[in-house]
Amino acid sequence: MHFIGTMQWVYCSPFGAAIARIVRRFSILPDSCARDTEFDFIIGMHNGEILKQRRYELGRRGRFTFTSLFREQPRLHEEFGGGIGMYLGLTVNRGALLFRDHGYFLRIGCRRLPLWRWLTVGRFELLHRNIDEWRFQIIIRVAHPFLGTLFYQRGEFRTRQSHRQGEESPLLPTPGQGAPVRASPVSAS
């Protein structure tokens, strides 16, 4: 699946920018702020795992590409470059999907060593709201327990293919339902 859209806000605090520069070689976090930037992401399968690739067009800062793998074993987690990853929990609230980290880890070989929260970027939250059958909104917030909000991103996306009569929507359905969730956009905060 290929989705395109605009990231209305790409924010990182000065502490967030410093952290992003430290882990730059793993291409995990953009280290600059931007407004109304083109963004696309591709979700596909790779060796039986879900591969996600996200691309930000950051104007003068150039393109930032971020790739990760989603795995369900031993439990749902997303893994980034360098063996850094996070366990994820999923809840549904008024039709929106909310992903929250359940701790970070460093994979060395086949072992996952837990990382203390204060040594990480902090609490990760991603909210996915379907606007209609073909468009959705994503809000990402990463907040450190001592340093506050390090990263905040908000964008609206659609499928790359045009809507065709009778075509099934590619958006994620709410668990237990067969149709995508309809929600109004989140107000700016």
C-alpha positions as CSV (number, residue, x, y, z in Angstrom):
1,M,0.0,0.0,0.0
2,H,1.2,3.5,-0.9
3,F,-0.1,6.6,0.9
4,I,0.7,10.2,0.1
5,G,-0.1,13.5,1.8
6,T,1.1,16.5,3.7
7,M,2.7,16.5,7.1
8,Q,1.3,19.8,8.4
9,W,3.6,19.9,11.4
10,V,7.0,18.3,11.8
11,Y,8.3,19.6,15.1
12,C,11.3,18.7,17.2
13,S,12.4,20.5,20.2
14,P,16.1,21.5,20.6
15,F,16.6,18.4,22.8
16,G,14.7,16.3,20.2
17,A,17.0,17.7,17.5
18,A,20.1,16.8,19.5
19,I,18.8,13.2,20.1
20,A,17.9,12.8,16.4
21,R,21.5,13.9,15.4
22,I,23.0,11.4,17.9
23,V,21.0,8.5,16.2
24,R,21.2,10.1,12.7
25,R,23.1,7.1,11.2
26,F,20.1,4.9,11.9
27,S,17.6,7.4,10.2
28,I,15.0,7.1,13.0
29,L,14.0,10.7,13.6
30,P,14.2,13.9,11.5
31,D,16.3,16.6,13.3
32,S,14.5,19.7,11.9
33,C,11.1,21.3,12.0
34,A,8.9,21.8,8.9
35,R,5.4,22.9,7.9
36,D,3.2,21.6,5.1
37,T,5.8,19.1,3.9
38,E,5.2,16.4,1.3
39,F,5.2,13.0,2.9
40,D,4.6,9.5,1.6
41,F,4.8,6.1,3.1
42,I,4.8,2.6,1.8
43,I,3.6,-0.5,3.7
44,G,4.5,-3.9,2.4
45,M,5.7,-7.4,3.3
46,H,9.3,-8.4,3.6
47,N,10.3,-11.9,4.6
48,G,6.9,-12.4,6.3
49,E,7.2,-9.1,8.3
50,I,5.5,-5.7,7.7
51,L,8.0,-3.2,6.2
52,K,7.2,0.5,6.6
53,Q,9.1,3.2,4.7
54,R,8.3,6.9,5.3
55,R,9.7,9.8,3.3
56,Y,9.6,13.4,4.3
57,E,10.5,16.2,1.8
58,L,12.0,18.8,4.2
59,G,12.7,21.6,1.7
60,R,16.2,22.9,2.0
61,R,17.0,20.1,4.5
62,G,16.4,17.6,1.7
63,R,14.7,14.2,2.0
64,F,14.5,12.2,5.2
65,T,13.7,8.5,4.7
66,F,12.8,6.2,7.7
67,T,12.4,2.5,7.4
68,S,11.2,0.0,10.1
69,L,9.9,-3.5,10.5
70,F,6.8,-4.5,12.4
71,R,6.8,-7.9,14.0
72,E,4.2,-9.8,16.1
73,Q,6.6,-12.2,17.7
74,P,7.4,-12.5,20.6
75,R,4.9,-9.6,20.9
76,L,3.9,-6.6,18.7
77,H,6.9,-4.4,18.2
78,E,8.5,-2.0,15.7
79,E,12.2,-2.3,15.1
80,F,14.4,0.5,13.6
81,G,18.0,0.6,12.4
82,G,20.8,-0.5,14.8
83,G,18.6,-2.9,16.7
84,I,16.7,-0.2,18.5
85,G,13.0,-0.9,18.9
86,M,9.8,-0.5,20.9
87,Y,7.0,-2.8,22.0
88,L,3.6,-1.5,21.0
89,G,0.1,-1.6,22.5
90,L,-3.0,-0.8,20.5
91,T,-6.3,0.6,21.8
92,V,-9.4,1.8,20.0
93,N,-11.0,5.0,21.3
94,R,-14.1,6.4,19.6
95,G,-13.1,4.7,16.4
96,A,-9.5,5.9,16.3
97,L,-6.5,3.6,16.6
98,L,-4.0,4.6,19.3
99,F,-0.6,3.0,19.3
100,R,1.5,3.5,22.5
101,D,4.9,2.2,23.3
102,H,5.2,-0.4,26.0
103,G,8.9,0.1,26.5
104,Y,12.0,0.3,24.3
105,F,14.7,-2.3,23.7
106,L,18.0,-2.9,22.1
107,R,18.3,-6.1,20.1
108,I,21.7,-7.8,20.2
109,G,21.6,-11.0,18.2
110,C,18.3,-12.6,19.1
111,R,18.0,-11.0,22.6
112,R,16.1,-7.9,23.3
113,L,17.5,-5.9,26.2
114,P,15.0,-3.5,27.8
115,L,16.0,0.2,28.0
116,W,15.0,2.5,30.9
117,R,12.5,5.1,29.8
118,W,14.6,8.0,30.9
119,L,17.4,6.8,28.6
120,T,15.0,6.8,25.6
121,V,13.1,9.5,23.7
122,G,10.2,8.9,26.1
123,R,6.6,8.0,25.6
124,F,5.6,7.4,21.9
125,E,2.0,7.8,20.8
126,L,0.5,7.5,17.3
127,L,-3.1,8.3,16.7
128,H,-4.7,7.1,13.4
129,R,-8.1,8.5,12.5
130,N,-9.9,7.8,9.3
131,I,-11.5,10.9,7.9
132,D,-13.4,9.0,5.3
133,E,-12.9,5.8,3.3
134,W,-9.9,7.2,1.4
135,R,-8.3,9.7,3.7
136,F,-6.9,9.6,7.2
137,Q,-5.0,11.6,9.8
138,I,-1.9,10.7,11.8
139,I,-0.7,12.4,14.9
140,I,2.6,11.4,16.5
141,R,3.8,12.7,19.8
142,V,7.0,11.7,21.7
143,A,7.4,13.1,25.2
144,H,10.3,12.5,27.5
145,P,9.5,12.3,31.3
146,F,12.1,15.1,32.1
147,L,12.5,17.0,28.8
148,G,8.9,17.3,27.7
149,T,7.6,16.9,24.1
150,L,10.6,16.1,21.9
151,F,8.7,15.4,18.7
152,Y,5.3,16.2,17.3
153,Q,4.0,15.4,13.9
154,R,0.5,15.8,12.3
155,G,-0.5,15.0,8.8
156,E,-3.3,14.0,6.5
157,F,-3.0,11.3,3.9
158,R,-4.8,9.4,1.1
159,T,-4.1,6.3,-0.9
160,R,-1.9,6.9,-3.9
161,Q,-4.4,5.3,-6.3
162,S,-7.5,7.2,-7.2
163,H,-10.9,6.1,-5.9
164,R,-12.6,3.8,-8.3
165,Q,-16.3,2.8,-8.2
166,G,-16.6,-0.5,-6.2
167,E,-13.0,-0.5,-5.1
168,E,-12.4,-1.7,-1.5
169,S,-10.9,0.9,0.8
170,P,-7.3,0.1,1.9
171,L,-7.7,1.9,5.2
172,L,-7.4,0.0,8.5
173,P,-10.8,-1.1,9.8
174,T,-11.6,-0.7,13.4
175,P,-11.0,-4.1,15.1
176,G,-14.3,-6.0,15.1
177,Q,-15.7,-4.0,12.3
178,G,-15.6,-4.5,8.6
179,A,-15.6,-0.9,7.5
180,P,-13.1,1.9,8.1
181,V,-13.9,4.3,11.0
182,R,-15.2,7.7,10.0
183,A,-13.9,10.5,12.2
184,S,-13.6,14.3,12.0
185,P,-10.1,15.8,11.9
186,V,-8.4,16.5,15.1
187,S,-8.3,20.2,16.0
188,A,-4.8,21.7,16.3
189,S,-3.4,21.7,19.8
